[in-house]
Amino acid sequence: MIEWAPFVKALVASIVYSLIGIVMFAASFVIIKMVTPFSLRKEIEEDQNTALAILISSVILGLSIIITAAIKG
């Protein structure tokens, strides 16, 4: 007979940690958006500011790596 308890426990833990990671990532992105004195959307989309797009993507990747490391323990 298959024991479902370890699987369910791991599944619930994965879902909880994923939600915590998504919330942390969203909160940090909102903080970045509030701190910048200009509109990120306007600068990237309308003004075609490639340097800013690369910078924001680097920040996003860095935050993702940090959150992943924190979740893995």
Secondary structure, 3 states (H helix, E strand, C coil): CCCCHHHHHHHHHHHHHHHHHHHHHHHHHHHHHHHCCCCHHHHHHHCCCHHHHHHHHHHHHHHHHHHHHHHHC
